[in-house]
Every structure is written in C-alpha cells, then in structure tokens.
Amino acid sequence: MNANVGVVDATVRWILAIGCFAVAIIWNASPVLALLGALLALLLAGTALTHACPLYRLLHISTAHRHIPAARN
C-alpha cells in the first residue's frame, strides 16, 4: 500500500491516539467508552505508523508529499 498520510497528518494522528488512549484509561468504568477509545486509538496509531489510510485511499486523498526528482543537466 502506498503512503498517503503526510508527516503533519501522522503527527496529528499520534496526538489524537494518545488522547483516545487517555479516554480509554480515564473512563474505564464505562466499558463501551473504554473500548471505543482504545479501538479508535489503535486505528489512529496504526495509520500514523504505516502512513497509509484506507479511507483516504477510497476518497482519493493524499496528504503525503510526492518526491519530485531533480532535473538532470
């Protein structure tokens, strides 16, 4: 799978993943909130780590910068 998540996008996803893990830990008395927070955190962390997002692929979105080779003289 080609990378379609840029560096800034991946950083935001890491921050949101940490926040979702915090929600899962803080509200662990409510199993539904804890489970949803943990699952969302795993999803965000996985897409940030691999720089590939299946939803972006379906919507033909890419925040990754394309490497443009330098012109040869």
PQR file of N, CA, C, O and H, with PARSE charges and radii, in Angstrom:
ATOM      1  N   MET A   1       0.841  -1.166   0.000 -0.4000 1.5000
ATOM      2  CA  MET A   1       0.000   0.000   0.000 -0.0000 2.0000
ATOM      3  C   MET A   1       0.895   1.241   0.000  0.5500 1.7000
ATOM      4  O   MET A   1       1.833   1.330   0.793 -0.5500 1.4000
ATOM      5  N   ASN A   2       0.615   2.180  -0.870 -0.4000 1.5000
ATOM      6  CA  ASN A   2       1.406   3.393  -0.963 -0.0000 2.0000
ATOM      7  C   ASN A   2       1.058   4.357   0.172  0.5500 1.7000
ATOM      8  O   ASN A   2      -0.070   4.373   0.664 -0.5500 1.4000
ATOM      9  H   ASN A   2      -0.147   2.108  -1.514  0.4000 1.0000
ATOM     10  N   ALA A   3       2.024   5.143   0.568 -0.4000 1.5000
ATOM     11  CA  ALA A   3       1.818   6.120   1.631 -0.0000 2.0000
ATOM     12  C   ALA A   3       0.917   7.244   1.127  0.5500 1.7000
ATOM     13  O   ALA A   3       1.167   7.821   0.069 -0.5500 1.4000
ATOM     14  H   ALA A   3       2.940   5.130   0.168  0.4000 1.0000
ATOM     15  N   ASN A   4      -0.125   7.547   1.886 -0.4000 1.5000
ATOM     16  CA  ASN A   4      -0.999   8.658   1.543 -0.0000 2.0000
ATOM     17  C   ASN A   4      -1.253   9.557   2.761  0.5500 1.7000
ATOM     18  O   ASN A   4      -2.149  10.401   2.733 -0.5500 1.4000
ATOM     19  H   ASN A   4      -0.327   7.078   2.746  0.4000 1.0000
ATOM     20  N   VAL A   5      -0.470   9.378   3.820 -0.4000 1.5000
ATOM     21  CA  VAL A   5      -0.574  10.198   5.025 -0.0000 2.0000
ATOM     22  C   VAL A   5       0.760  10.919   5.195  0.5500 1.7000
ATOM     23  O   VAL A   5       1.813  10.292   5.306 -0.5500 1.4000
ATOM     24  H   VAL A   5       0.258   8.693   3.843  0.4000 1.0000
ATOM     25  N   GLY A   6       0.692  12.251   5.212 -0.4000 1.5000
ATOM     26  CA  GLY A   6       1.895  13.059   5.344 -0.0000 2.0000
ATOM     27  C   GLY A   6       2.397  13.121   6.779  0.5500 1.7000
ATOM     28  O   GLY A   6       1.792  12.559   7.692 -0.5500 1.4000
ATOM     29  H   GLY A   6      -0.164  12.761   5.122  0.4000 1.0000
ATOM     30  N   VAL A   7       3.514  13.813   6.959 -0.4000 1.5000
ATOM     31  CA  VAL A   7       4.167  13.907   8.265 -0.0000 2.0000
ATOM     32  C   VAL A   7       3.290  14.671   9.259  0.5500 1.7000
ATOM     33  O   VAL A   7       3.118  14.232  10.396 -0.5500 1.4000
ATOM     34  H   VAL A   7       4.006  14.270   6.218  0.4000 1.0000
ATOM     35  N   VAL A   8       2.736  15.804   8.841 -0.4000 1.5000
ATOM     36  CA  VAL A   8       1.890  16.600   9.733 -0.0000 2.0000
ATOM     37  C   VAL A   8       0.626  15.816  10.098  0.5500 1.7000
ATOM     38  O   VAL A   8       0.210  15.794  11.256 -0.5500 1.4000
ATOM     39  H   VAL A   8       2.875  16.161   7.917  0.4000 1.0000
ATOM     40  N   ASP A   9       0.029  15.181   9.105 -0.4000 1.5000
ATOM     41  CA  ASP A   9      -1.169  14.368   9.327 -0.0000 2.0000
ATOM     42  C   ASP A   9      -0.869  13.220  10.293  0.5500 1.7000
ATOM     43  O   ASP A   9      -1.672  12.933  11.180 -0.5500 1.4000
ATOM     44  H   ASP A   9       0.366  15.199   8.164  0.4000 1.0000
ATOM     45  N   ALA A  10       0.272  12.570  10.128 -0.4000 1.5000
ATOM     46  CA  ALA A  10       0.653  11.462  11.015 -0.0000 2.0000
ATOM     47  C   ALA A  10       0.884  11.969  12.444  0.5500 1.7000
ATOM     48  O   ALA A  10       0.519  11.295  13.407 -0.5500 1.4000
ATOM     49  H   ALA A  10       0.924  12.804   9.408  0.4000 1.0000
ATOM     50  N   THR A  11       1.486  13.149  12.581 -0.4000 1.5000
ATOM     51  CA  THR A  11       1.714  13.720  13.912 -0.0000 2.0000
ATOM     52  C   THR A  11       0.398  14.013  14.616  0.5500 1.7000
ATOM     53  O   THR A  11       0.250  13.737  15.807 -0.5500 1.4000
ATOM     54  H   THR A  11       1.782  13.697  11.799  0.4000 1.0000
ATOM     55  N   VAL A  12      -0.547  14.567  13.888 -0.4000 1.5000
ATOM     56  CA  VAL A  12      -1.879  14.834  14.457 -0.0000 2.0000
ATOM     57  C   VAL A  12      -2.552  13.526  14.869  0.5500 1.7000
ATOM     58  O   VAL A  12      -3.198  13.454  15.914 -0.5500 1.4000
ATOM     59  H   VAL A  12      -0.427  14.792  12.921  0.4000 1.0000
ATOM     60  N   ARG A  13      -2.396  12.501  14.046 -0.4000 1.5000
ATOM     61  CA  ARG A  13      -2.976  11.198  14.373 -0.0000 2.0000
ATOM     62  C   ARG A  13      -2.352  10.610  15.636  0.5500 1.7000
ATOM     63  O   ARG A  13      -3.059  10.008  16.445 -0.5500 1.4000
ATOM     64  H   ARG A  13      -1.871  12.559  13.197  0.4000 1.0000
ATOM     65  N   TRP A  14      -1.018  10.776  15.824 -0.4000 1.5000
ATOM     66  CA  TRP A  14      -0.364  10.301  17.054 -0.0000 2.0000
ATOM     67  C   TRP A  14      -0.913  11.026  18.271  0.5500 1.7000
ATOM     68  O   TRP A  14      -1.180  10.402  19.298 -0.5500 1.4000
ATOM     69  H   TRP A  14      -0.443  11.265  15.168  0.4000 1.0000
ATOM     70  N   ILE A  15      -1.085  12.346  18.165 -0.4000 1.5000
ATOM     71  CA  ILE A  15      -1.610  13.127  19.289 -0.0000 2.0000
ATOM     72  C   ILE A  15      -3.033  12.688  19.615  0.5500 1.7000
ATOM     73  O   ILE A  15      -3.377  12.516  20.785 -0.5500 1.4000
ATOM     74  H   ILE A  15      -0.868  12.853  17.330  0.4000 1.0000
ATOM     75  N   LEU A  16      -3.857  12.508  18.593 -0.4000 1.5000
ATOM     76  CA  LEU A  16      -5.231  12.040  18.822 -0.0000 2.0000
ATOM     77  C   LEU A  16      -5.253  10.620  19.400  0.5500 1.7000
ATOM     78  O   LEU A  16      -6.104  10.304  20.232 -0.5500 1.4000
ATOM     79  H   LEU A  16      -3.578  12.648  17.644  0.4000 1.0000
ATOM     80  N   ALA A  17      -4.331   9.775  18.969 -0.4000 1.5000
ATOM     81  CA  ALA A  17      -4.260   8.414  19.502 -0.0000 2.0000
ATOM     82  C   ALA A  17      -3.926   8.431  20.985  0.5500 1.7000
ATOM     83  O   ALA A  17      -4.508   7.675  21.763 -0.5500 1.4000
ATOM     84  H   ALA A  17      -3.639  10.032  18.294  0.4000 1.0000
ATOM     85  N   ILE A  18      -2.994   9.287  21.381 -0.4000 1.5000
ATOM     86  CA  ILE A  18      -2.656   9.400  22.801 -0.0000 2.0000
ATOM     87  C   ILE A  18      -3.859   9.891  23.592  0.5500 1.7000
ATOM     88  O   ILE A  18      -4.127   9.411  24.693 -0.5500 1.4000
ATOM     89  H   ILE A  18      -2.521   9.901  20.749  0.4000 1.0000
ATOM     90  N   GLY A  19      -4.589  10.859  23.018 -0.4000 1.5000
ATOM     91  CA  GLY A  19      -5.801  11.354  23.673 -0.0000 2.0000
ATOM     92  C   GLY A  19      -6.868  10.277  23.819  0.5500 1.7000
ATOM     93  O   GLY A  19      -7.535  10.193  24.850 -0.5500 1.4000
ATOM     94  H   GLY A  19      -4.372  11.249  22.123  0.4000 1.0000
ATOM     95  N   CYS A  20      -7.028   9.460  22.796 -0.4000 1.5000
ATOM     96  CA  CYS A  20      -8.020   8.381  22.859 -0.0000 2.0000
ATOM     97  C   CYS A  20      -7.605   7.303  23.862  0.5500 1.7000
ATOM     98  O   CYS A  20      -8.453   6.735  24.550 -0.5500 1.4000
ATOM     99  H   CYS A  20      -6.486   9.528  21.958  0.4000 1.0000
ATOM    100  N   PHE A  21      -6.312   7.024  23.944 -0.4000 1.5000
ATOM    101  CA  PHE A  21      -5.841   6.084  24.966 -0.0000 2.0000
ATOM    102  C   PHE A  21      -6.114   6.642  26.362  0.5500 1.7000
ATOM    103  O   PHE A  21      -6.473   5.899  27.276 -0.5500 1.4000
ATOM    104  H   PHE A  21      -5.623   7.485  23.385  0.4000 1.0000
ATOM    105  N   ALA A  22      -5.941   7.953  26.518 -0.4000 1.5000
ATOM    106  CA  ALA A  22      -6.236   8.582  27.811 -0.0000 2.0000
ATOM    107  C   ALA A  22      -7.710   8.450  28.152  0.5500 1.7000
ATOM    108  O   ALA A  22      -8.059   8.181  29.301 -0.5500 1.4000
ATOM    109  H   ALA A  22      -5.650   8.556  25.775  0.4000 1.0000
ATOM    110  N   VAL A  23      -8.574   8.636  27.169 -0.4000 1.5000
ATOM    111  CA  VAL A  23     -10.017   8.465  27.386 -0.0000 2.0000
ATOM    112  C   VAL A  23     -10.312   7.029  27.809  0.5500 1.7000
ATOM    113  O   VAL A  23     -11.113   6.798  28.715 -0.5500 1.4000
ATOM    114  H   VAL A  23      -8.290   8.855  26.235  0.4000 1.0000
ATOM    115  N   ALA A  24      -9.670   6.071  27.157 -0.4000 1.5000
ATOM    116  CA  ALA A  24      -9.890   4.660  27.493 -0.0000 2.0000
ATOM    117  C   ALA A  24      -9.440   4.353  28.913  0.5500 1.7000
ATOM    118  O   ALA A  24     -10.061   3.546  29.604 -0.5500 1.4000
ATOM    119  H   ALA A  24      -9.020   6.259  26.421  0.4000 1.0000
ATOM    120  N   ILE A  25      -8.361   4.997  29.349 -0.4000 1.5000
ATOM    121  CA  ILE A  25      -7.854   4.752  30.704 -0.0000 2.0000
ATOM    122  C   ILE A  25      -8.698   5.467  31.747  0.5500 1.7000
ATOM    123  O   ILE A  25      -9.036   4.889  32.781 -0.5500 1.4000
ATOM    124  H   ILE A  25      -7.857   5.654  28.787  0.4000 1.0000
ATOM    125  N   ILE A  26      -9.039   6.721  31.480 -0.4000 1.5000
ATOM    126  CA  ILE A  26      -9.786   7.521  32.466 -0.0000 2.0000
ATOM    127  C   ILE A  26     -11.199   6.994  32.664  0.5500 1.7000
ATOM    128  O   ILE A  26     -11.659   6.861  33.797 -0.5500 1.4000
ATOM    129  H   ILE A  26      -8.765   7.190  30.640  0.4000 1.0000
ATOM    130  N   TRP A  27     -11.885   6.693  31.573 -0.4000 1.5000
ATOM    131  CA  TRP A  27     -13.263   6.235  31.677 -0.0000 2.0000
ATOM    132  C   TRP A  27     -13.367   4.710  31.552  0.5500 1.7000
ATOM    133  O   TRP A  27     -14.242   4.206  30.849 -0.5500 1.4000
ATOM    134  H   TRP A  27     -11.511   6.801  30.652  0.4000 1.0000
ATOM    135  N   ASN A  28     -12.484   3.982  32.224 -0.4000 1.5000
ATOM    136  CA  ASN A  28     -12.536   2.528  32.132 -0.0000 2.0000
ATOM    137  C   ASN A  28     -13.684   1.927  32.931  0.5500 1.7000
ATOM    138  O   ASN A  28     -13.942   0.728  32.828 -0.5500 1.4000
ATOM    139  H   ASN A  28     -11.772   4.392  32.795  0.4000 1.0000
ATOM    140  N   ALA A  29     -14.386   2.748  33.735 -0.4000 1.5000
ATOM    141  CA  ALA A  29     -15.568   2.250  34.445 -0.0000 2.0000
ATOM    142  C   ALA A  29     -16.704   1.995  33.452  0.5500 1.7000
ATOM    143  O   ALA A  29     -17.577   1.162  33.699 -0.5500 1.4000
ATOM    144  H   ALA A  29     -14.176   3.723  33.819  0.4000 1.0000
ATOM    145  N   SER A  30     -16.688   2.713  32.335 -0.4000 1.5000
ATOM    146  CA  SER A  30     -17.679   2.507  31.279 -0.0000 2.0000
ATOM    147  C   SER A  30     -17.028   1.675  30.180  0.5500 1.7000
ATOM    148  O   SER A  30     -16.222   2.199  29.411 -0.5500 1.4000
ATOM    149  H   SER A  30     -15.979   3.390  32.134  0.4000 1.0000
ATOM    150  N   PRO A  31     -17.358   0.409  30.094 -0.5600 1.5000
ATOM    151  CA  PRO A  31     -16.692  -0.468  29.119  0.2800 2.0000
ATOM    152  C   PRO A  31     -16.861  -0.011  27.674  0.5500 1.7000
ATOM    153  O   PRO A  31     -15.955  -0.191  26.859 -0.5500 1.4000
ATOM    154  N   VAL A  32     -18.001   0.574  27.351 -0.4000 1.5000
ATOM    155  CA  VAL A  32     -18.236   0.996  25.971 -0.0000 2.0000
ATOM    156  C   VAL A  32     -17.292   2.137  25.594  0.5500 1.7000
ATOM    157  O   VAL A  32     -16.659   2.094  24.538 -0.5500 1.4000
ATOM    158  H   VAL A  32     -18.737   0.720  28.012  0.4000 1.0000
ATOM    159  N   LEU A  33     -17.193   3.164  26.456 -0.4000 1.5000
ATOM    160  CA  LEU A  33     -16.290   4.284  26.175 -0.0000 2.0000
ATOM    161  C   LEU A  33     -14.841   3.829  26.156  0.5500 1.7000
ATOM    162  O   LEU A  33     -14.066   4.263  25.304 -0.5500 1.4000
ATOM    163  H   LEU A  33     -17.707   3.198  27.314  0.4000 1.0000
ATOM    164  N   ALA A  34     -14.475   2.976  27.067 -0.4000 1.5000
ATOM    165  CA  ALA A  34     -13.099   2.486  27.123 -0.0000 2.0000
ATOM    166  C   ALA A  34     -12.758   1.694  25.861  0.5500 1.7000
ATOM    167  O   ALA A  34     -11.681   1.869  25.292 -0.5500 1.4000
ATOM    168  H   ALA A  34     -15.105   2.623  27.759  0.4000 1.0000
ATOM    169  N   LEU A  35     -13.653   0.839  25.427 -0.4000 1.5000
ATOM    170  CA  LEU A  35     -13.408   0.033  24.231 -0.0000 2.0000
ATOM    171  C   LEU A  35     -13.357   0.893  22.976  0.5500 1.7000
ATOM    172  O   LEU A  35     -12.477   0.717  22.134 -0.5500 1.4000
ATOM    173  H   LEU A  35     -14.528   0.696  25.889  0.4000 1.0000
ATOM    174  N   LEU A  36     -14.300   1.825  22.850 -0.4000 1.5000
ATOM    175  CA  LEU A  36     -14.300   2.699  21.679 -0.0000 2.0000
ATOM    176  C   LEU A  36     -13.047   3.573  21.641  0.5500 1.7000
ATOM    177  O   LEU A  36     -12.447   3.761  20.583 -0.5500 1.4000
ATOM    178  H   LEU A  36     -15.015   1.968  23.534  0.4000 1.0000
ATOM    179  N   GLY A  37     -12.657   4.101  22.791 -0.4000 1.5000
ATOM    180  CA  GLY A  37     -11.446   4.912  22.859 -0.0000 2.0000
ATOM    181  C   GLY A  37     -10.214   4.119  22.481  0.5500 1.7000
ATOM    182  O   GLY A  37      -9.363   4.604  21.736 -0.5500 1.4000
ATOM    183  H   GLY A  37     -13.144   3.949  23.651  0.4000 1.0000
ATOM    184  N   ALA A  38     -10.114   2.902  22.989 -0.4000 1.5000
ATOM    185  CA  ALA A  38      -8.955   2.059  22.685 -0.0000 2.0000
ATOM    186  C   ALA A  38      -8.924   1.653  21.213  0.5500 1.7000
ATOM    187  O   ALA A  38      -7.858   1.666  20.597 -0.5500 1.4000
ATOM    188  H   ALA A  38     -10.806   2.508  23.594  0.4000 1.0000
ATOM    189  N   LEU A  39     -10.061   1.298  20.647 -0.4000 1.5000
ATOM    190  CA  LEU A  39     -10.112   0.907  19.235 -0.0000 2.0000
ATOM    191  C   LEU A  39      -9.775   2.080  18.319  0.5500 1.7000
ATOM    192  O   LEU A  39      -9.033   1.923  17.349 -0.5500 1.4000
ATOM    193  H   LEU A  39     -10.927   1.287  21.147  0.4000 1.0000
ATOM    194  N   LEU A  40     -10.317   3.246  18.627 -0.4000 1.5000
ATOM    195  CA  LEU A  40     -10.017   4.426  17.828 -0.0000 2.0000
ATOM    196  C   LEU A  40      -8.534   4.792  17.945  0.5500 1.7000
ATOM    197  O   LEU A  40      -7.907   5.184  16.961 -0.5500 1.4000
ATOM    198  H   LEU A  40     -10.920   3.373  19.415  0.4000 1.0000
ATOM    199  N   ALA A  41      -7.983   4.665  19.142 -0.4000 1.5000
ATOM    200  CA  ALA A  41      -6.560   4.944  19.345 -0.0000 2.0000
ATOM    201  C   ALA A  41      -5.695   3.979  18.535  0.5500 1.7000
ATOM    202  O   ALA A  41      -4.711   4.398  17.926 -0.5500 1.4000
ATOM    203  H   ALA A  41      -8.492   4.347  19.942  0.4000 1.0000
ATOM    204  N   LEU A  42      -6.042   2.714  18.522 -0.4000 1.5000
ATOM    205  CA  LEU A  42      -5.282   1.730  17.747 -0.0000 2.0000
ATOM    206  C   LEU A  42      -5.371   2.014  16.246  0.5500 1.7000
ATOM    207  O   LEU A  42      -4.382   1.875  15.525 -0.5500 1.4000
ATOM    208  H   LEU A  42      -6.841   2.373  19.018  0.4000 1.0000
ATOM    209  N   LEU A  43      -6.538   2.405  15.786 -0.4000 1.5000
ATOM    210  CA  LEU A  43      -6.719   2.744  14.377 -0.0000 2.0000
ATOM    211  C   LEU A  43      -5.866   3.955  14.004  0.5500 1.7000
ATOM    212  O   LEU A  43      -5.170   3.939  12.989 -0.5500 1.4000
ATOM    213  H   LEU A  43      -7.341   2.518  16.372  0.4000 1.0000
ATOM    214  N   LEU A  44      -5.922   4.996  14.819 -0.4000 1.5000
ATOM    215  CA  LEU A  44      -5.146   6.208  14.544 -0.0000 2.0000
ATOM    216  C   LEU A  44      -3.647   5.935  14.615  0.5500 1.7000
ATOM    217  O   LEU A  44      -2.888   6.403  13.767 -0.5500 1.4000
ATOM    218  H   LEU A  44      -6.487   5.009  15.644  0.4000 1.0000
ATOM    219  N   ALA A  45      -3.223   5.187  15.617 -0.4000 1.5000
ATOM    220  CA  ALA A  45      -1.801   4.874  15.753 -0.0000 2.0000
ATOM    221  C   ALA A  45      -1.316   4.007  14.589  0.5500 1.7000
ATOM    222  O   ALA A  45      -0.201   4.192  14.100 -0.5500 1.4000
ATOM    223  H   ALA A  45      -3.840   4.807  16.306  0.4000 1.0000
ATOM    224  N   GLY A  46      -2.138   3.074  14.151 -0.4000 1.5000
ATOM    225  CA  GLY A  46      -1.759   2.212  13.027 -0.0000 2.0000
ATOM    226  C   GLY A  46      -1.607   2.973  11.725  0.5500 1.7000
ATOM    227  O   GLY A  46      -0.664   2.735  10.971 -0.5500 1.4000
ATOM    228  H   GLY A  46      -3.044   2.924  14.548  0.4000 1.0000
ATOM    229  N   THR A  47      -2.537   3.897  11.451 -0.4000 1.5000
ATOM    230  CA  THR A  47      -2.422   4.673  10.215 -0.0000 2.0000
ATOM    231  C   THR A  47      -1.275   5.680  10.296  0.5500 1.7000
ATOM    232  O   THR A  47      -0.654   5.994   9.281 -0.5500 1.4000
ATOM    233  H   THR A  47      -3.304   4.090  12.063  0.4000 1.0000
ATOM    234  N   ALA A  48      -0.990   6.188  11.500 -0.4000 1.5000
ATOM    235  CA  ALA A  48       0.141   7.105  11.660 -0.0000 2.0000
ATOM    236  C   ALA A  48       1.464   6.360  11.495  0.5500 1.7000
ATOM    237  O   ALA A  48       2.410   6.893  10.914 -0.5500 1.4000
ATOM    238  H   ALA A  48      -1.494   5.933  12.325  0.4000 1.0000
ATOM    239  N   LEU A  49       1.529   5.151  11.995 -0.4000 1.5000
ATOM    240  CA  LEU A  49       2.762   4.370  11.923 -0.0000 2.0000
ATOM    241  C   LEU A  49       3.072   3.918  10.494  0.5500 1.7000
ATOM    242  O   LEU A  49       4.224   3.962  10.064 -0.5500 1.4000
ATOM    243  H   LEU A  49       0.761   4.719  12.467  0.4000 1.0000
ATOM    244  N   THR A  50       2.055   3.490   9.771 -0.4000 1.5000
ATOM    245  CA  THR A  50       2.260   2.971   8.417 -0.0000 2.0000
ATOM    246  C   THR A  50       2.176   4.051   7.342  0.5500 1.7000
ATOM    247  O   THR A  50       2.553   3.811   6.196 -0.5500 1.4000
ATOM    248  H   THR A  50       1.119   3.455  10.120  0.4000 1.0000
ATOM    249  N   HIS A  51       1.684   5.238   7.702 -0.4000 1.5000
ATOM    250  CA  HIS A  51       1.477   6.341   6.753 -0.0000 2.0000
ATOM    251  C   HIS A  51       0.538   5.929   5.623  0.5500 1.7000
ATOM    252  O   HIS A  51       0.660   6.425   4.503 -0.5500 1.4000
ATOM    253  H   HIS A  51       1.377   5.433   8.634  0.4000 1.0000
ATOM    254  N   ALA A  52      -0.391   5.033   5.906 -0.4000 1.5000
ATOM    255  CA  ALA A  52      -1.366   4.589   4.916 -0.0000 2.0000
ATOM    256  C   ALA A  52      -2.747   4.548   5.564  0.5500 1.7000
ATOM    257  O   ALA A  52      -2.940   3.920   6.604 -0.5500 1.4000
ATOM    258  H   ALA A  52      -0.491   4.630   6.816  0.4000 1.0000
ATOM    259  N   CYS A  53      -3.704   5.229   4.931 -0.4000 1.5000
ATOM    260  CA  CYS A  53      -5.061   5.276   5.455 -0.0000 2.0000
ATOM    261  C   CYS A  53      -6.022   4.730   4.394  0.5500 1.7000
ATOM    262  O   CYS A  53      -6.118   5.291   3.303 -0.5500 1.4000
ATOM    263  H   CYS A  53      -3.547   5.739   4.086  0.4000 1.0000
ATOM    264  N   PRO A  54      -6.733   3.642   4.707 -0.5600 1.5000
ATOM    265  CA  PRO A  54      -7.662   3.066   3.732  0.2800 2.0000
ATOM    266  C   PRO A  54      -8.791   4.024   3.339  0.5500 1.7000
ATOM    267  O   PRO A  54      -9.229   4.022   2.188 -0.5500 1.4000
ATOM    268  N   LEU A  55      -9.260   4.832   4.273 -0.4000 1.5000
ATOM    269  CA  LEU A  55     -10.329   5.789   3.957 -0.0000 2.0000
ATOM    270  C   LEU A  55      -9.832   6.852   2.977  0.5500 1.7000
ATOM    271  O   LEU A  55     -10.553   7.240   2.058 -0.5500 1.4000
ATOM    272  H   LEU A  55      -8.904   4.834   5.208  0.4000 1.0000
ATOM    273  N   TYR A  56      -8.607   7.316   3.174 -0.4000 1.5000
ATOM    274  CA  TYR A  56      -8.027   8.272   2.231 -0.0000 2.0000
ATOM    275  C   TYR A  56      -7.918   7.644   0.848  0.5500 1.7000
ATOM    276  O   TYR A  56      -8.154   8.313  -0.159 -0.5500 1.4000
ATOM    277  H   TYR A  56      -8.021   7.001   3.920  0.4000 1.0000
ATOM    278  N   ARG A  57      -7.562   6.361   0.792 -0.4000 1.5000
ATOM    279  CA  ARG A  57      -7.436   5.682  -0.491 -0.0000 2.0000
ATOM    280  C   ARG A  57      -8.790   5.623  -1.203  0.5500 1.7000
ATOM    281  O   ARG A  57      -8.869   5.847  -2.411 -0.5500 1.4000
ATOM    282  H   ARG A  57      -7.371   5.817   1.609  0.4000 1.0000
ATOM    283  N   LEU A  58      -9.855   5.322  -0.454 -0.4000 1.5000
ATOM    284  CA  LEU A  58     -11.191   5.261  -1.055 -0.0000 2.0000
ATOM    285  C   LEU A  58     -11.644   6.616  -1.579  0.5500 1.7000
ATOM    286  O   LEU A  58     -12.314   6.701  -2.608 -0.5500 1.4000
ATOM    287  H   LEU A  58      -9.791   5.140   0.528  0.4000 1.0000
ATOM    288  N   LEU A  59     -11.270   7.683  -0.858 -0.4000 1.5000
ATOM    289  CA  LEU A  59     -11.679   9.031  -1.236 -0.0000 2.0000
ATOM    290  C   LEU A  59     -10.674   9.723  -2.157  0.5500 1.7000
ATOM    291  O   LEU A  59     -10.864  10.885  -2.517 -0.5500 1.4000
ATOM    292  H   LEU A  59     -10.725   7.614  -0.023  0.4000 1.0000
ATOM    293  N   HIS A  60      -9.603   9.018  -2.539 -0.4000 1.5000
ATOM    294  CA  HIS A  60      -8.544   9.548  -3.406 -0.0000 2.0000
ATOM    295  C   HIS A  60      -7.933  10.823  -2.821  0.5500 1.7000
ATOM    296  O   HIS A  60      -7.742  11.816  -3.523 -0.5500 1.4000
ATOM    297  H   HIS A  60      -9.448   8.074  -2.246  0.4000 1.0000
ATOM    298  N   ILE A  61      -7.628  10.775  -1.512 -0.4000 1.5000
ATOM    299  CA  ILE A  61      -6.998  11.885  -0.811 -0.0000 2.0000
ATOM    300  C   ILE A  61      -5.587  11.463  -0.441  0.5500 1.7000
ATOM    301  O   ILE A  61      -5.345  10.313  -0.075 -0.5500 1.4000
ATOM    302  H   ILE A  61      -7.783   9.968  -0.942  0.4000 1.0000
ATOM    303  N   SER A  62      -4.663  12.403  -0.541 -0.4000 1.5000
ATOM    304  CA  SER A  62      -3.300  12.142  -0.109 -0.0000 2.0000
ATOM    305  C   SER A  62      -2.718  13.414   0.492  0.5500 1.7000
ATOM    306  O   SER A  62      -2.750  14.474  -0.132 -0.5500 1.4000
ATOM    307  H   SER A  62      -4.860  13.337  -0.839  0.4000 1.0000
ATOM    308  N   THR A  63      -2.187  13.304   1.704 -0.4000 1.5000
ATOM    309  CA  THR A  63      -1.511  14.428   2.335 -0.0000 2.0000
ATOM    310  C   THR A  63      -0.003  14.221   2.312  0.5500 1.7000
ATOM    311  O   THR A  63       0.748  15.054   2.820 -0.5500 1.4000
ATOM    312  H   THR A  63      -2.161  12.443   2.211  0.4000 1.0000
ATOM    313  N   ALA A  64       0.439  13.129   1.731 -0.4000 1.5000
ATOM    314  CA  ALA A  64       1.874  12.838   1.620 -0.0000 2.0000
ATOM    315  C   ALA A  64       2.459  13.642   0.467  0.5500 1.7000
ATOM    316  O   ALA A  64       1.833  13.793  -0.582 -0.5500 1.4000
ATOM    317  H   ALA A  64      -0.171  12.452   1.318  0.4000 1.0000
ATOM    318  N   HIS A  65       3.660  14.152   0.675 -0.4000 1.5000
ATOM    319  CA  HIS A  65       4.332  14.898  -0.380 -0.0000 2.0000
ATOM    320  C   HIS A  65       4.935  13.927  -1.385  0.5500 1.7000
ATOM    321  O   HIS A  65       5.518  12.908  -1.015 -0.5500 1.4000
ATOM    322  H   HIS A  65       4.169  14.030   1.527  0.4000 1.0000
ATOM    323  N   ARG A  66       4.789  14.252  -2.619 -0.4000 1.5000
ATOM    324  CA  ARG A  66       5.376  13.425  -3.676 -0.0000 2.0000
ATOM    325  C   ARG A  66       6.822  13.865  -3.884  0.5500 1.7000
ATOM    326  O   ARG A  66       7.117  15.059  -3.934 -0.5500 1.4000
ATOM    327  H   ARG A  66       4.316  15.080  -2.920  0.4000 1.0000
ATOM    328  N   HIS A  67       7.712  12.895  -4.004 -0.4000 1.5000
ATOM    329  CA  HIS A  67       9.110  13.199  -4.263 -0.0000 2.0000
ATOM    330  C   HIS A  67       9.271  13.467  -5.761  0.5500 1.7000
ATOM    331  O   HIS A  67       8.979  12.613  -6.597 -0.5500 1.4000
ATOM    332  H   HIS A  67       7.472  11.925  -3.963  0.4000 1.0000
ATOM    333  N   ILE A  68       9.735  14.655  -6.071 -0.4000 1.5000
ATOM    334  CA  ILE A  68       9.962  15.025  -7.464 -0.0000 2.0000
ATOM    335  C   ILE A  68      11.459  14.982  -7.716  0.5500 1.7000
ATOM    336  O   ILE A  68      12.202  15.748  -7.102 -0.5500 1.4000
ATOM    337  H   ILE A  68       9.973  15.349  -5.391  0.4000 1.0000
ATOM    338  N   PRO A  69      11.921  14.113  -8.597 -0.5600 1.5000
ATOM    339  CA  PRO A  69      13.359  14.013  -8.835  0.2800 2.0000
ATOM    340  C   PRO A  69      13.907  15.306  -9.440  0.5500 1.7000
ATOM    341  O   PRO A  69      13.215  15.992 -10.193 -0.5500 1.4000
ATOM    342  N   ALA A  70      15.153  15.629  -9.102 -0.4000 1.5000
ATOM    343  CA  ALA A  70      15.795  16.822  -9.629 -0.0000 2.0000
ATOM    344  C   ALA A  70      16.070  16.660 -11.120  0.5500 1.7000
ATOM    345  O   ALA A  70      16.351  15.564 -11.604 -0.5500 1.4000
ATOM    346  H   ALA A  70      15.715  15.071  -8.491  0.4000 1.0000
ATOM    347  N   ALA A  71      15.982  17.761 -11.820 -0.4000 1.5000
ATOM    348  CA  ALA A  71      16.238  17.719 -13.265 -0.0000 2.0000
ATOM    349  C   ALA A  71      17.729  17.479 -13.515  0.5500 1.7000
ATOM    350  O   ALA A  71      18.582  18.024 -12.815 -0.5500 1.4000
ATOM    351  H   ALA A  71      15.754  18.652 -11.426  0.4000 1.0000
ATOM    352  N   ARG A  72      18.021  16.670 -14.504 -0.4000 1.5000
ATOM    353  CA  ARG A  72      19.417  16.373 -14.862 -0.0000 2.0000
ATOM    354  C   ARG A  72      19.877  17.339 -15.940  0.5500 1.7000
ATOM    355  O   ARG A  72      19.120  17.699 -16.842 -0.5500 1.4000
ATOM    356  H   ARG A  72      17.328  16.227 -15.072  0.4000 1.0000
ATOM    357  N   ASN A  73      21.124  17.746 -15.827 -0.4000 1.5000
ATOM    358  CA  ASN A  73      21.675  18.674 -16.822 -0.0000 2.0000
ATOM    359  C   ASN A  73      22.266  17.940 -17.984  0.5500 1.7000
ATOM    360  O   ASN A  73      22.774  18.565 -18.914 -0.5500 1.4000
ATOM    361  H   ASN A  73      21.739  17.454 -15.095  0.4000 1.0000
TER
END
